């Protein structure tokens, strides 16, 4: 499952980088593509460094 998250995330980053490049050429609005690219990069980094943490004892 973790591999699929990373693969989907990297694919999303690559596609959104292309859209961001189009936005820099003024083909798309920059204020839409920038947050989408940020969210995709954040998703990839968060899925790479997610660790199981201790959440307390179950009652």
CHARMM-style PDB file with segment names, atoms N, HN, CA, C and O in Angstrom:
ATOM      1  N   UNK     1       0.827  -1.197   0.000  1.00  0.00      PROA
ATOM      2  CA  UNK     1       0.000   0.000   0.000  1.00  0.00      PROA
ATOM      3  C   UNK     1       0.867   1.255   0.000  1.00  0.00      PROA
ATOM      4  O   UNK     1       0.544   2.241  -0.662  1.00  0.00      PROA
ATOM      5  N   UNK     2       1.971   1.212   0.748  1.00  0.00      PROA
ATOM      6  HN  UNK     2       2.233   0.411   1.286  1.00  0.00      PROA
ATOM      7  CA  UNK     2       2.822   2.391   0.824  1.00  0.00      PROA
ATOM      8  C   UNK     2       3.472   2.688  -0.534  1.00  0.00      PROA
ATOM      9  O   UNK     2       3.638   3.848  -0.911  1.00  0.00      PROA
ATOM     10  N   UNK     3       3.837   1.625  -1.261  1.00  0.00      PROA
ATOM     11  HN  UNK     3       3.702   0.683  -0.954  1.00  0.00      PROA
ATOM     12  CA  UNK     3       4.451   1.837  -2.573  1.00  0.00      PROA
ATOM     13  C   UNK     3       3.481   2.519  -3.530  1.00  0.00      PROA
ATOM     14  O   UNK     3       3.874   3.387  -4.309  1.00  0.00      PROA
ATOM     15  N   UNK     4       2.212   2.121  -3.467  1.00  0.00      PROA
ATOM     16  HN  UNK     4       1.892   1.416  -2.834  1.00  0.00      PROA
ATOM     17  CA  UNK     4       1.217   2.728  -4.357  1.00  0.00      PROA
ATOM     18  C   UNK     4       1.016   4.192  -4.035  1.00  0.00      PROA
ATOM     19  O   UNK     4       0.841   5.008  -4.940  1.00  0.00      PROA
ATOM     20  N   UNK     5       1.038   4.540  -2.753  1.00  0.00      PROA
ATOM     21  HN  UNK     5       1.180   3.878  -2.018  1.00  0.00      PROA
ATOM     22  CA  UNK     5       0.900   5.947  -2.368  1.00  0.00      PROA
ATOM     23  C   UNK     5       2.043   6.775  -2.936  1.00  0.00      PROA
ATOM     24  O   UNK     5       1.835   7.881  -3.436  1.00  0.00      PROA
ATOM     25  N   UNK     6       3.244   6.232  -2.855  1.00  0.00      PROA
ATOM     26  HN  UNK     6       3.413   5.334  -2.449  1.00  0.00      PROA
ATOM     27  CA  UNK     6       4.415   6.961  -3.348  1.00  0.00      PROA
ATOM     28  C   UNK     6       4.373   7.082  -4.866  1.00  0.00      PROA
ATOM     29  O   UNK     6       4.677   8.143  -5.411  1.00  0.00      PROA
ATOM     30  N   UNK     7       4.000   6.012  -5.546  1.00  0.00      PROA
ATOM     31  HN  UNK     7       3.753   5.151  -5.103  1.00  0.00      PROA
ATOM     32  CA  UNK     7       3.931   6.048  -7.012  1.00  0.00      PROA
ATOM     33  C   UNK     7       2.870   7.036  -7.479  1.00  0.00      PROA
ATOM     34  O   UNK     7       3.107   7.818  -8.400  1.00  0.00      PROA
ATOM     35  N   UNK     8       1.705   7.003  -6.847  1.00  0.00      PROA
ATOM     36  HN  UNK     8       1.513   6.368  -6.098  1.00  0.00      PROA
ATOM     37  CA  UNK     8       0.642   7.947  -7.207  1.00  0.00      PROA
ATOM     38  C   UNK     8       1.070   9.374  -6.900  1.00  0.00      PROA
ATOM     39  O   UNK     8       0.802  10.288  -7.679  1.00  0.00      PROA
ATOM     40  N   UNK     9       1.734   9.565  -5.767  1.00  0.00      PROA
ATOM     41  HN  UNK     9       1.952   8.823  -5.134  1.00  0.00      PROA
ATOM     42  CA  UNK     9       2.190  10.901  -5.392  1.00  0.00      PROA
ATOM     43  C   UNK     9       3.232  11.457  -6.346  1.00  0.00      PROA
ATOM     44  O   UNK     9       3.164  12.626  -6.725  1.00  0.00      PROA
ATOM     45  N   UNK    10       4.187  10.639  -6.734  1.00  0.00      PROA
ATOM     46  HN  UNK    10       4.242   9.690  -6.426  1.00  0.00      PROA
ATOM     47  CA  UNK    10       5.224  11.102  -7.663  1.00  0.00      PROA
ATOM     48  C   UNK    10       4.623  11.392  -9.030  1.00  0.00      PROA
ATOM     49  O   UNK    10       5.011  12.359  -9.685  1.00  0.00      PROA
ATOM     50  N   UNK    11       3.680  10.565  -9.466  1.00  0.00      PROA
ATOM     51  HN  UNK    11       3.365   9.779  -8.934  1.00  0.00      PROA
ATOM     52  CA  UNK    11       2.996  10.827 -10.732  1.00  0.00      PROA
ATOM     53  C   UNK    11       2.230  12.142 -10.669  1.00  0.00      PROA
ATOM     54  O   UNK    11       2.246  12.925 -11.619  1.00  0.00      PROA
ATOM     55  N   UNK    12       1.562  12.377  -9.549  1.00  0.00      PROA
ATOM     56  HN  UNK    12       1.549  11.740  -8.778  1.00  0.00      PROA
ATOM     57  CA  UNK    12       0.825  13.635  -9.381  1.00  0.00      PROA
ATOM     58  C   UNK    12       1.769  14.828  -9.384  1.00  0.00      PROA
ATOM     59  O   UNK    12       1.454  15.866  -9.966  1.00  0.00      PROA
ATOM     60  N   UNK    13       2.923  14.690  -8.741  1.00  0.00      PROA
ATOM     61  HN  UNK    13       3.179  13.846  -8.269  1.00  0.00      PROA
ATOM     62  CA  UNK    13       3.898  15.786  -8.722  1.00  0.00      PROA
ATOM     63  C   UNK    13       4.388  16.085 -10.134  1.00  0.00      PROA
ATOM     64  O   UNK    13       4.508  17.250 -10.513  1.00  0.00      PROA
ATOM     65  N   UNK    14       4.669  15.053 -10.909  1.00  0.00      PROA
ATOM     66  HN  UNK    14       4.571  14.107 -10.601  1.00  0.00      PROA
ATOM     67  CA  UNK    14       5.155  15.273 -12.273  1.00  0.00      PROA
ATOM     68  C   UNK    14       4.100  15.941 -13.149  1.00  0.00      PROA
ATOM     69  O   UNK    14       4.410  16.858 -13.909  1.00  0.00      PROA
ATOM     70  N   UNK    15       2.867  15.484 -13.043  1.00  0.00      PROA
ATOM     71  HN  UNK    15       2.616  14.738 -12.425  1.00  0.00      PROA
ATOM     72  CA  UNK    15       1.787  16.082 -13.833  1.00  0.00      PROA
ATOM     73  C   UNK    15       1.550  17.526 -13.408  1.00  0.00      PROA
ATOM     74  O   UNK    15       1.368  18.407 -14.248  1.00  0.00      PROA
ATOM     75  N   UNK    16       1.553  17.763 -12.095  1.00  0.00      PROA
ATOM     76  HN  UNK    16       1.700  17.047 -11.413  1.00  0.00      PROA
ATOM     77  CA  UNK    16       1.320  19.124 -11.616  1.00  0.00      PROA
ATOM     78  C   UNK    16       2.503  20.047 -11.906  1.00  0.00      PROA
ATOM     79  O   UNK    16       2.319  21.257 -12.040  1.00  0.00      PROA
ATOM     80  N   UNK    17       3.712  19.495 -12.006  1.00  0.00      PROA
ATOM     81  HN  UNK    17       3.861  18.513 -11.897  1.00  0.00      PROA
ATOM     82  CA  UNK    17       4.855  20.315 -12.441  1.00  0.00      PROA
ATOM     83  C   UNK    17       4.648  20.786 -13.879  1.00  0.00      PROA
ATOM     84  O   UNK    17       4.969  21.922 -14.226  1.00  0.00      PROA
ATOM     85  N   UNK    18       4.112  19.905 -14.699  1.00  0.00      PROA
ATOM     86  HN  UNK    18       3.851  18.981 -14.418  1.00  0.00      PROA
ATOM     87  CA  UNK    18       3.818  20.286 -16.077  1.00  0.00      PROA
ATOM     88  C   UNK    18       2.753  21.376 -16.126  1.00  0.00      PROA
ATOM     89  O   UNK    18       2.891  22.347 -16.870  1.00  0.00      PROA
ATOM     90  N   UNK    19       1.682  21.219 -15.328  1.00  0.00      PROA
ATOM     91  HN  UNK    19       1.570  20.431 -14.723  1.00  0.00      PROA
ATOM     92  CA  UNK    19       0.654  22.257 -15.278  1.00  0.00      PROA
ATOM     93  C   UNK    19       1.199  23.565 -14.721  1.00  0.00      PROA
ATOM     94  O   UNK    19       0.799  24.645 -15.155  1.00  0.00      PROA
ATOM     95  N   UNK    20       2.111  23.466 -13.759  1.00  0.00      PROA
ATOM     96  HN  UNK    20       2.436  22.589 -13.407  1.00  0.00      PROA
ATOM     97  CA  UNK    20       2.707  24.678 -13.197  1.00  0.00      PROA
ATOM     98  C   UNK    20       3.583  25.377 -14.243  1.00  0.00      PROA
ATOM     99  O   UNK    20       3.639  26.606 -14.298  1.00  0.00      PROA
ATOM    100  N   UNK    21       4.255  24.589 -15.060  1.00  0.00      PROA
ATOM    101  HN  UNK    21       4.210  23.591 -15.015  1.00  0.00      PROA
ATOM    102  CA  UNK    21       5.035  25.171 -16.152  1.00  0.00      PROA
ATOM    103  C   UNK    21       4.115  25.893 -17.132  1.00  0.00      PROA
ATOM    104  O   UNK    21       4.446  26.973 -17.619  1.00  0.00      PROA
ATOM    105  N   UNK    22       2.964  25.296 -17.418  1.00  0.00      PROA
ATOM    106  HN  UNK    22       2.695  24.418 -17.022  1.00  0.00      PROA
ATOM    107  CA  UNK    22       1.984  25.973 -18.266  1.00  0.00      PROA
ATOM    108  C   UNK    22       1.463  27.245 -17.611  1.00  0.00      PROA
ATOM    109  O   UNK    22       1.181  28.233 -18.289  1.00  0.00      PROA
ATOM    110  N   UNK    23       1.337  27.213 -16.298  1.00  0.00      PROA
ATOM    111  HN  UNK    23       1.566  26.410 -15.747  1.00  0.00      PROA
ATOM    112  CA  UNK    23       0.878  28.409 -15.586  1.00  0.00      PROA
ATOM    113  C   UNK    23       1.924  29.515 -15.659  1.00  0.00      PROA
ATOM    114  O   UNK    23       1.579  30.694 -15.736  1.00  0.00      PROA
ATOM    115  N   UNK    24       3.183  29.142 -15.634  1.00  0.00      PROA
ATOM    116  HN  UNK    24       3.463  28.184 -15.571  1.00  0.00      PROA
ATOM    117  CA  UNK    24       4.233  30.151 -15.773  1.00  0.00      PROA
ATOM    118  C   UNK    24       4.244  30.760 -17.174  1.00  0.00      PROA
ATOM    119  O   UNK    24       4.708  31.883 -17.369  1.00  0.00      PROA
ATOM    120  N   UNK    25       3.727  30.008 -18.145  1.00  0.00      PROA
ATOM    121  HN  UNK    25       3.350  29.096 -17.987  1.00  0.00      PROA
ATOM    122  CA  UNK    25       3.583  30.543 -19.499  1.00  0.00      PROA
ATOM    123  C   UNK    25       2.231  31.227 -19.688  1.00  0.00      PROA
ATOM    124  O   UNK    25       1.858  31.578 -20.807  1.00  0.00      PROA
ATOM    125  N   UNK    26       1.502  31.413 -18.590  1.00  0.00      PROA
ATOM    126  HN  UNK    26       1.805  31.128 -17.681  1.00  0.00      PROA
ATOM    127  CA  UNK    26       0.210  32.092 -18.547  1.00  0.00      PROA
ATOM    128  C   UNK    26      -0.877  31.367 -19.343  1.00  0.00      PROA
ATOM    129  O   UNK    26      -1.743  32.002 -19.944  1.00  0.00      PROA
ATOM    130  N   UNK    27      -0.823  30.037 -19.341  1.00  0.00      PROA
ATOM    131  HN  UNK    27      -0.119  29.522 -18.852  1.00  0.00      PROA
ATOM    132  CA  UNK    27      -1.879  29.248 -19.965  1.00  0.00      PROA
ATOM    133  C   UNK    27      -2.930  28.818 -18.942  1.00  0.00      PROA
ATOM    134  O   UNK    27      -4.087  28.586 -19.293  1.00  0.00      PROA
ATOM    135  N   UNK    28      -2.528  28.713 -17.695  1.00  0.00      PROA
ATOM    136  HN  UNK    28      -1.588  28.901 -17.410  1.00  0.00      PROA
ATOM    137  CA  UNK    28      -3.413  28.394 -16.572  1.00  0.00      PROA
ATOM    138  C   UNK    28      -3.164  29.421 -15.479  1.00  0.00      PROA
ATOM    139  O   UNK    28      -2.104  30.047 -15.456  1.00  0.00      PROA
ATOM    140  N   UNK    29      -4.114  29.607 -14.576  1.00  0.00      PROA
ATOM    141  HN  UNK    29      -4.975  29.098 -14.595  1.00  0.00      PROA
ATOM    142  CA  UNK    29      -3.883  30.539 -13.467  1.00  0.00      PROA
ATOM    143  C   UNK    29      -2.849  29.983 -12.485  1.00  0.00      PROA
ATOM    144  O   UNK    29      -2.913  28.826 -12.071  1.00  0.00      PROA
ATOM    145  N   UNK    30      -1.918  30.826 -12.135  1.00  0.00      PROA
ATOM    146  HN  UNK    30      -1.866  31.766 -12.471  1.00  0.00      PROA
ATOM    147  CA  UNK    30      -0.842  30.427 -11.233  1.00  0.00      PROA
ATOM    148  C   UNK    30      -1.351  30.187  -9.815  1.00  0.00      PROA
ATOM    149  O   UNK    30      -0.803  29.358  -9.089  1.00  0.00      PROA
ATOM    150  N   UNK    31      -2.393  30.908  -9.424  1.00  0.00      PROA
ATOM    151  HN  UNK    31      -2.837  31.581 -10.015  1.00  0.00      PROA
ATOM    152  CA  UNK    31      -2.915  30.754  -8.065  1.00  0.00      PROA
ATOM    153  C   UNK    31      -3.677  29.450  -7.874  1.00  0.00      PROA
ATOM    154  O   UNK    31      -4.025  29.108  -6.744  1.00  0.00      PROA
ATOM    155  N   UNK    32      -3.944  28.717  -8.944  1.00  0.00      PROA
ATOM    156  HN  UNK    32      -3.661  28.995  -9.862  1.00  0.00      PROA
ATOM    157  CA  UNK    32      -4.570  27.394  -8.826  1.00  0.00      PROA
ATOM    158  C   UNK    32      -3.506  26.296  -8.837  1.00  0.00      PROA
ATOM    159  O   UNK    32      -3.591  25.342  -8.064  1.00  0.00      PROA
ATOM    160  N   UNK    33      -2.516  26.426  -9.701  1.00  0.00      PROA
ATOM    161  HN  UNK    33      -2.447  27.201 -10.329  1.00  0.00      PROA
ATOM    162  CA  UNK    33      -1.533  25.357  -9.842  1.00  0.00      PROA
ATOM    163  C   UNK    33      -0.513  25.330  -8.707  1.00  0.00      PROA
ATOM    164  O   UNK    33      -0.011  24.259  -8.363  1.00  0.00      PROA
ATOM    165  N   UNK    34      -0.201  26.469  -8.126  1.00  0.00      PROA
ATOM    166  HN  UNK    34      -0.609  27.338  -8.406  1.00  0.00      PROA
ATOM    167  CA  UNK    34       0.794  26.498  -7.045  1.00  0.00      PROA
ATOM    168  C   UNK    34       0.339  25.727  -5.807  1.00  0.00      PROA
ATOM    169  O   UNK    34       1.104  24.903  -5.305  1.00  0.00      PROA
ATOM    170  N   UNK    35      -0.880  25.957  -5.290  1.00  0.00      PROA
ATOM    171  HN  UNK    35      -1.501  26.626  -5.698  1.00  0.00      PROA
ATOM    172  CA  UNK    35      -1.293  25.163  -4.126  1.00  0.00      PROA
ATOM    173  C   UNK    35      -1.438  23.674  -4.428  1.00  0.00      PROA
ATOM    174  O   UNK    35      -1.156  22.837  -3.570  1.00  0.00      PROA
ATOM    175  N   UNK    36      -1.871  23.342  -5.632  1.00  0.00      PROA
ATOM    176  HN  UNK    36      -2.100  24.022  -6.329  1.00  0.00      PROA
ATOM    177  CA  UNK    36      -1.996  21.926  -5.986  1.00  0.00      PROA
ATOM    178  C   UNK    36      -0.633  21.242  -5.999  1.00  0.00      PROA
ATOM    179  O   UNK    36      -0.494  20.113  -5.527  1.00  0.00      PROA
ATOM    180  N   UNK    37       0.369  21.924  -6.538  1.00  0.00      PROA
ATOM    181  HN  UNK    37       0.257  22.841  -6.921  1.00  0.00      PROA
ATOM    182  CA  UNK    37       1.719  21.371  -6.552  1.00  0.00      PROA
ATOM    183  C   UNK    37       2.256  21.234  -5.132  1.00  0.00      PROA
ATOM    184  O   UNK    37       2.893  20.233  -4.805  1.00  0.00      PROA
ATOM    185  N   UNK    38       2.007  22.225  -4.291  1.00  0.00      PROA
ATOM    186  HN  UNK    38       1.490  23.038  -4.556  1.00  0.00      PROA
ATOM    187  CA  UNK    38       2.447  22.163  -2.897  1.00  0.00      PROA
ATOM    188  C   UNK    38       1.803  20.989  -2.170  1.00  0.00      PROA
ATOM    189  O   UNK    38       2.477  20.269  -1.434  1.00  0.00      PROA
ATOM    190  N   UNK    39       0.504  20.792  -2.373  1.00  0.00      PROA
ATOM    191  HN  UNK    39      -0.044  21.377  -2.971  1.00  0.00      PROA
ATOM    192  CA  UNK    39      -0.204  19.691  -1.711  1.00  0.00      PROA
ATOM    193  C   UNK    39       0.339  18.343  -2.178  1.00  0.00      PROA
ATOM    194  O   UNK    39       0.480  17.422  -1.373  1.00  0.00      PROA
ATOM    195  N   UNK    40       0.644  18.217  -3.461  1.00  0.00      PROA
ATOM    196  HN  UNK    40       0.530  18.965  -4.115  1.00  0.00      PROA
ATOM    197  CA  UNK    40       1.175  16.956  -3.977  1.00  0.00      PROA
ATOM    198  C   UNK    40       2.563  16.667  -3.409  1.00  0.00      PROA
ATOM    199  O   UNK    40       2.858  15.529  -3.042  1.00  0.00      PROA
ATOM    200  N   UNK    41       3.409  17.681  -3.334  1.00  0.00      PROA
ATOM    201  HN  UNK    41       3.169  18.605  -3.632  1.00  0.00      PROA
ATOM    202  CA  UNK    41       4.746  17.491  -2.766  1.00  0.00      PROA
ATOM    203  C   UNK    41       4.639  17.142  -1.282  1.00  0.00      PROA
ATOM    204  O   UNK    41       5.360  16.273  -0.791  1.00  0.00      PROA
ATOM    205  N   UNK    42       3.744  17.816  -0.576  1.00  0.00      PROA
ATOM    206  HN  UNK    42       3.158  18.522  -0.975  1.00  0.00      PROA
ATOM    207  CA  UNK    42       3.540  17.528   0.846  1.00  0.00      PROA
ATOM    208  C   UNK    42       3.048  16.096   1.042  1.00  0.00      PROA
ATOM    209  O   UNK    42       3.486  15.417   1.970  1.00  0.00      PROA
ATOM    210  N   UNK    43       2.153  15.634   0.190  1.00  0.00      PROA
ATOM    211  HN  UNK    43       1.796  16.186  -0.564  1.00  0.00      PROA
ATOM    212  CA  UNK    43       1.622  14.272   0.268  1.00  0.00      PROA
ATOM    213  C   UNK    43       2.733  13.240   0.093  1.00  0.00      PROA
ATOM    214  O   UNK    43       2.781  12.250   0.823  1.00  0.00      PROA
ATOM    215  N   UNK    44       3.624  13.465  -0.870  1.00  0.00      PROA
ATOM    216  HN  UNK    44       3.585  14.269  -1.463  1.00  0.00      PROA
ATOM    217  CA  UNK    44       4.719  12.519  -1.108  1.00  0.00      PROA
ATOM    218  C   UNK    44       5.669  12.493   0.082  1.00  0.00      PROA
ATOM    219  O   UNK    44       6.061  11.420   0.540  1.00  0.00      PROA
ATOM    220  N   UNK    45       6.040  13.657   0.583  1.00  0.00      PROA
ATOM    221  HN  UNK    45       5.721  14.529   0.212  1.00  0.00      PROA
ATOM    222  CA  UNK    45       6.965  13.712   1.717  1.00  0.00      PROA
ATOM    223  C   UNK    45       6.328  13.105   2.963  1.00  0.00      PROA
ATOM    224  O   UNK    45       6.991  12.382   3.706  1.00  0.00      PROA
ATOM    225  N   UNK    46       5.057  13.392   3.196  1.00  0.00      PROA
ATOM    226  HN  UNK    46       4.519  13.979   2.592  1.00  0.00      PROA
ATOM    227  CA  UNK    46       4.376  12.838   4.369  1.00  0.00      PROA
ATOM    228  C   UNK    46       4.250  11.322   4.275  1.00  0.00      PROA
ATOM    229  O   UNK    46       4.376  10.634   5.288  1.00  0.00      PROA
ATOM    230  N   UNK    47       4.008  10.795   3.093  1.00  0.00      PROA
ATOM    231  HN  UNK    47       3.906  11.354   2.270  1.00  0.00      PROA
ATOM    232  CA  UNK    47       3.882   9.343   2.961  1.00  0.00      PROA
ATOM    233  C   UNK    47       5.242   8.646   3.050  1.00  0.00      PROA
ATOM    234  O   UNK    47       5.313   7.484   3.450  1.00  0.00      PROA
ATOM    235  N   UNK    48       6.307   9.337   2.686  1.00  0.00      PROA
ATOM    236  HN  UNK    48       6.249  10.281   2.362  1.00  0.00      PROA
ATOM    237  CA  UNK    48       7.639   8.745   2.808  1.00  0.00      PROA
ATOM    238  C   UNK    48       8.087   8.654   4.261  1.00  0.00      PROA
ATOM    239  O   UNK    48       8.701   7.663   4.658  1.00  0.00      PROA
ATOM    240  N   UNK    49       7.791   9.663   5.046  1.00  0.00      PROA
ATOM    241  HN  UNK    49       7.293  10.467   4.724  1.00  0.00      PROA
ATOM    242  CA  UNK    49       8.314   9.738   6.402  1.00  0.00      PROA
ATOM    243  C   UNK    49       7.289   9.403   7.475  1.00  0.00      PROA
ATOM    244  O   UNK    49       7.523   9.683   8.651  1.00  0.00      PROA
ATOM    245  N   UNK    50       6.172   8.817   7.102  1.00  0.00      PROA
ATOM    246  HN  UNK    50       5.982   8.590   6.147  1.00  0.00      PROA
ATOM    247  CA  UNK    50       5.160   8.427   8.084  1.00  0.00      PROA
ATOM    248  C   UNK    50       5.657   7.222   8.871  1.00  0.00      PROA
ATOM    249  O   UNK    50       6.070   6.215   8.298  1.00  0.00      PROA
ATOM    250  N   UNK    51       5.610   7.341  10.171  1.00  0.00      PROA
ATOM    251  HN  UNK    51       5.275   8.159  10.637  1.00  0.00      PROA
ATOM    252  CA  UNK    51       5.998   6.230  11.037  1.00  0.00      PROA
ATOM    253  C   UNK    51       4.852   5.943  11.991  1.00  0.00      PROA
ATOM    254  O   UNK    51       4.092   6.833  12.370  1.00  0.00      PROA
ATOM    255  N   UNK    52       4.752   4.703  12.360  1.00  0.00      PROA
ATOM    256  HN  UNK    52       5.370   3.980  12.052  1.00  0.00      PROA
ATOM    257  CA  UNK    52       3.724   4.356  13.339  1.00  0.00      PROA
ATOM    258  C   UNK    52       4.159   4.906  14.692  1.00  0.00      PROA
ATOM    259  O   UNK    52       5.283   4.672  15.134  1.00  0.00      PROA
ATOM    260  N   UNK    53       3.278   5.622  15.330  1.00  0.00      PROA
ATOM    261  HN  UNK    53       2.365   5.812  14.971  1.00  0.00      PROA
ATOM    262  CA  UNK    53       3.604   6.228  16.614  1.00  0.00      PROA
ATOM    263  C   UNK    53       2.760   5.595  17.709  1.00  0.00      PROA
ATOM    264  O   UNK    53       1.699   5.029  17.446  1.00  0.00      PROA
ATOM    265  N   UNK    54       3.237   5.697  18.914  1.00  0.00      PROA
ATOM    266  HN  UNK    54       4.099   6.157  19.127  1.00  0.00      PROA
ATOM    267  CA  UNK    54       2.525   5.158  20.069  1.00  0.00      PROA
ATOM    268  C   UNK    54       1.365   6.074  20.402  1.00  0.00      PROA
ATOM    269  O   UNK    54       1.557   7.270  20.626  1.00  0.00      PROA
ATOM    270  N   UNK    55       0.161   5.519  20.435  1.00  0.00      PROA
ATOM    271  HN  UNK    55       0.006   4.548  20.253  1.00  0.00      PROA
ATOM    272  CA  UNK    55      -1.028   6.322  20.702  1.00  0.00      PROA
ATOM    273  C   UNK    55      -1.678   5.958  22.028  1.00  0.00      PROA
ATOM    274  O   UNK    55      -2.850   6.260  22.252  1.00  0.00      PROA
ATOM    275  N   UNK    56      -0.943   5.330  22.880  1.00  0.00      PROA
ATOM    276  HN  UNK    56       0.009   5.085  22.698  1.00  0.00      PROA
ATOM    277  CA  UNK    56      -1.485   4.975  24.186  1.00  0.00      PROA
ATOM    278  C   UNK    56      -1.992   3.550  24.215  1.00  0.00      PROA
ATOM    279  O   UNK    56      -2.099   2.885  23.184  1.00  0.00      PROA
ATOM    280  N   UNK    57      -2.295   3.106  25.386  1.00  0.00      PROA
ATOM    281  HN  UNK    57      -2.208   3.646  26.224  1.00  0.00      PROA
ATOM    282  CA  UNK    57      -2.806   1.753  25.559  1.00  0.00      PROA
ATOM    283  C   UNK    57      -4.297   1.721  25.267  1.00  0.00      PROA
ATOM    284  O   UNK    57      -5.022   2.667  25.575  1.00  0.00      PROA
ATOM    285  N   UNK    58      -4.743   0.638  24.677  1.00  0.00      PROA
ATOM    286  HN  UNK    58      -4.155  -0.131  24.426  1.00  0.00      PROA
ATOM    287  CA  UNK    58      -6.170   0.471  24.396  1.00  0.00      PROA
ATOM    288  C   UNK    58      -6.885   0.077  25.681  1.00  0.00      PROA
ATOM    289  O   UNK    58      -6.349  -0.694  26.478  1.00  0.00      PROA
ATOM    290  N   UNK    59      -8.069   0.590  25.886  1.00  0.00      PROA
ATOM    291  HN  UNK    59      -8.504   1.216  25.238  1.00  0.00      PROA
ATOM    292  CA  UNK    59      -8.830   0.263  27.098  1.00  0.00      PROA
ATOM    293  C   UNK    59      -9.704  -0.944  26.875  1.00  0.00      PROA
ATOM    294  OT1 UNK    59     -10.417  -1.366  27.785  1.00  0.00      PROA
TER     295      UNK     59
END
